[in-house]
Amino acid sequence: MKFHSHIECGLQWVKILSFVMVFCWPGQILAQQAPLTPGDVVQLWLTVYPDNLERAANMTTLNFRQGIPRQDWIDGQGPILQGLKMKYGRGRILYEDIQGNEARVILRVPISSWMGSAVKDELYSLVKGEEGLWFIDRVDEYVPNNNQMR
């Protein structure tokens, strides 16, 4: 029967803590230093809107919600979007441009509703918040042939 001394137990804890610091901690530091790009935010948006309006509202500005407070926007949009049976498919980013605290992303995305399906190009305008996170400020339909918005 072998007994471990307090020193041996302490050394094992030091080894475990060293492993955690060397292999796990840098990943968290890098994750904190690499916030989502505007394109990443738009792609994430497609996974939450319109099914999770709570989370979607957190990704938008008051301007996007047309001045409507967060909860009022959620309460108002929910029944409308459920009635439309709106669904987004997997989108593809065609263009991304960042100029200081503003960004533009053009996304080609299949959209379906009870009225039918279509592939649309959408222009997302994003702004950077105080914490360095990007928020969707506006979405417009983008018409690539005329280089205009509707």
Buried (B, 14 or more C-beta within 10 A) or exposed (E): EEEEEEEEEEEEEEEEEEEEEEEEEEEEEEEEEEEBBBBBBBBBBBEBBBEEBEEBBEBBBEEBBEEBEBEEBBEEBEEEBEEEEBBBEEBEBBBBEBEEEBBBBBBBBBBBBEEEEEEBBBBBBBBBEEEEBBBBBBBBEBEEEEEEEE
